[in-house]
C-alpha cells in the first residue's frame, strides 16, 4: 500500500504544480515583465488609466525594441523622474523642472532629428553600445530632400527619423520585422510616396507633379524579383540608389556610378563609349524645355519627334528606366522580326556562312513539328488581326503556353491561351519583367528566357493614383534612332542596333539548334556531357555579347565583333559535337537493326534445319 502511494505521489505533485507553472509561463511571456519598473511603465501599463490599445502599445512596443535591449528607458529620451513610487503622480513624474533630467515630452516634427541626434550624433555615448557607431545620420538628413523641406520650407509632412524607424518599437535594421529591413524598405517608402492624396502638391524640379507610381513600377523590376523571389538581400531597393538618411535622387551625371555599384563592367563600358557624350550633348539641347522637347529639333512624324514626356538623358536610366528596371531583352533592339520564333528556330542566318565547314541541318522531324506549330499560331494571330509589334508580343506570350515547351508536353487549356493572346495580363509575370517563369517550362526552354533574354516590348503595373492597369513600353533603340535620320548623315545608331539584333538571333538560333539535337541524342540513351558543356560555353559567349552592347559600337574592330567571332566558334563547336552525339545514336540504331536482322536470319535457318532433321 505504501509503495503504491509513493508511485502516485509524483503524479499528484505534478497536477498541483500545473496551475502555478501556467501562471509563471504567462508572467514570463508578458513583454512588459522584462522592463525595469519606472513611473512611466507603471502609469502607461495601468488599464484603469489608459484603456486605449494604442496607449498601452507604447509600453509593449518599447519592451521589444533595441533601446530596451540595451537597458535604456523612457526617461532616457523623454526625461522626467523614473521613480516607481511616482507611478500615479503625473505632475511629479513629468516635471519639466526636475533638475537631474527635466521632462521634455513629445518632440515636434522639426525637433525629431535633434531629439534622436542627442545620442546618435555623440560618438562617445554611442561607443557604449558598439565600437564603430555611425554618428552622421542627423548631418546627412539635413542634406536630404526631406531635411531641406522640413527646415528650409517648414514642411512638417516630410519624413523624419520616426517616419521610417518607428517611435517606441524601434527594431534593428537586421530584424526582418523592422520597417527598414531590406525587404521592407520599399513598402515603408510607399506609405508616403505611393499615396496620391498625401503627395498632392509636390512637384519635380521642372514643375511636373511628383509621381506616386515608384513602388508599383519597382515591384515589376528585376531588382524586386531578386529581393523577393531569390531572397537576395543585396538586391537594390529605394535606399540603395537614393541613400538612407541623406535621401535624394542621383544626379544625371552620377547614375552610371550608382548602377555601377553592382553592374561595374556595364557602367565602365558605357562611360568609355561615345553614347555618354551623345547623352550629355542632348541634355544640353533639351535642358529646361520639358516634355515634347524632342519635337523642337526632330520632325513631328519621325520616331524622335513622337517621343513624349522625355525630359532628360540620364545615362543608364534612359534605356533601362529608374524604378521599373525590367529584365533587358532583345525586345529593346530594333528592327524586331514579327515572329520571335526565328531567334531559336532560324536557319542560322548570315553568321552561318562564317562557320568552318557545313552547319548541321535540323533533323527533319523537329523541323516539321516546329513549322506546324508556328503556322497554327500564325493562323490564330491572323484571325485576331495581329501584326507588327503586337504580333511579336503575342507570339512571345504563346511561346510560354504551347505544348512543346512544357515539361512532359503538358497541354494548356485553350481558354487560357486565348485570354493570354487578347492582351490581358498573363498569368506569369516573367514575360513582362523577368520575375518567375512558369514551373511547367522545360529546363532548356527556360534558359532561353533567362540567358538569351527573350521578352516582350512592354510591361504592366497598377497606377496607385487611378487604380488602373498601365501598359508601359520598354525603351527601344528605334525610339530614338531612325532608319533614315533627319539630323544625321548616317544611320549609325540604327545600323548598330540591327547588328546587335542579327548577332543575337543567329547565335541563339545555332545554340538552340545544337541543344535540340543534343536532347534528341540524350533521349536515345547517348552520353551527351561533352555536347552539354560545349552548349554552356556558347551560352556564356552570348552573355558576354549582351554585356558588350553597352559599348554601343559594332564596327569591325570593336569588342562586340571580336566577341561575336568567339561566340560563333563556340556555337559551331557545340553544334558539331551535338551532331556527333546524334550520329552515334543513329549508328547504334542501325547496328541494332542489322543485329536483329542477323539474329532473325539465324533463327530462321535453325528453324528450317530442325524441320529437316525432324523429317
C-alpha positions, 0 to 999 in steps of 0.5 A: 500500500505504501509503495503504491502511494509513493508511485502516485505521489509524483503524479499528484505533485505534478497536477498541483504544480500545473496551475502555478507553472501556467501562471509563471509561463504567462508572467514570463511571456508578458513583454512588459515583465522584462522592463525595469519598473519606472513611473512611466511603465507603471502609469502607461501599463495601468488599464484603469488609466489608459484603456486605449490599445494604442496607449498601452502599445507604447509600453509593449512596443518599447519592451521589444525594441533595441533601446530596451535591449540595451537597458535604456528607458523612457526617461532616457529620451523623454526625461522626467523622474523614473521613480516607481513610487511616482507611478500615479503622480503625473505632475511629479513624474513629468516635471519639466523642472526636475533638475537631474533630467527635466521632462521634455515630452513629445518632440515636434516634427522639426525637433525629431532629428535633434531629439534622436541626434542627442545620442546618435550624433555623440560618438562617445555615448554611442561607443557604449553600445558598439565600437564603430557607431555611425554618428552622421545620420542627423548631418546627412538628413539635413542634406536630404530632400526631406531635411531641406523641406522640413527646415528650409520650407517648414514642411512638417509632412516630410519624413523624419527619423520616426517616419521610417524607424518607428517611435517606441518599437524601434527594431534593428535594421537586421530584424526582418520585422523592422520597417527598414529591413531590406525587404521592407524598405520599399513598402515603408517608402510607399506609405508616403510616396505611393499615396496620391492624396498625401503627395498632392502638391509636390512637384519635380524640379521642372514643375511636373507633379511628383509621381506616386507610381515608384513602388508599383513600377519597382515591384515589376523590376528585376531588382524586386524579383531578386529581393523577393523571389531569390531572397537576395538581400543585396538586391537594390531597393529605394535606399540603395540608389537614393541613400538612407538618411541623406535621401535624394535622387542621383544626379544625371551625371552620377547614375552610371556610378550608382548602377555601377555599384553592382553592374561595374563592367556595364557602367565602365563600358558605357562611360568609355563609349561615345553614347555618354557624350551623345547623352550629355550633348542632348541634355544640353539641347533639351535642358529646361524645355520639358516634355515634347522637347524632342519635337523642337529639333526632330520632325513631328512624324519621325520616331524622335519627334513622337517621343513624349514626356522625355525630359532628360538623358540620364545615362543608364536610366534612359534605356533601362528606366529608374524604378521599373528596371525590367529584365533587358531583352532583345525586345529593346533592339530594333528592327524586331522580326514579327515572329520571335520564333526565328531567334531559336528556330532560324536557319542560322542566318548570315553568321552561318556562312562564317562557320568552318565547314557545313552547319548541321541541318535540323533533323527533319522531324523537329523541323516539321513539328516546329513549322506546324506549330508556328503556322497554327499560331500564325493562323490564330494571330491572323484571325485576331488581326495581329501584326507588327509589334503586337504580333511579336508580343503575342507570339512571345506570350504563346511561346510560354503556353504551347505544348512543346515547351512544357515539361512532359508536353503538358497541354494548356487549356485553350481558354487560357491561351486565348485570354493570354493572346487578347492582351490581358495580363498573363498569368506569369509575370516573367514575360513582362519583367523577368520575375518567375517563369512558369514551373511547367517550362522545360529546363532548356526552354527556360534558359532561353528566357533567362540567358538569351533574354527573350521578352516582350516590348512592354510591361504592366503595373497598377497606377496607385493614383487611378487604380488602373492597369498601365501598359508601359513600353520598354525603351527601344533603340528605334525610339530614338534612332531612325532608319533614315535620320533627319539630323544625321548623315548616317544611320549609325545608331540604327545600323548598330542596333540591327547588328546587335539584333542579327548577332543575337538571333543567329547565335541563339538560333545555332545554340538552340539548334545544337541543344535540340539535337543534343536532347534528341541524342540524350533521349536515345540513351547517348552520353551527351556531357561533352555536347552539354558543356560545349552548349554552356560555353556558347551560352556564356559567349552570348552573355558576354555579347549582351554585356558588350552592347553597352559599348554601343559600337559594332564596327569591325574592330570593336569588342562586340565583333571580336566577341561575336567571332568567339561566340560563333566558334563556340556555337559551331563547336557545340553544334558539331559535337551535338551532331556527333552525339546524334550520329552515334545514336543513329549508328547504334540504331542501325547496328541494332537493326542489322543485329536483329536482322542477323539474329532473325536470319539465324533463327530462321535457318535453325528453324528450317534445319530442325524441320529437316532433321525432324523429317 
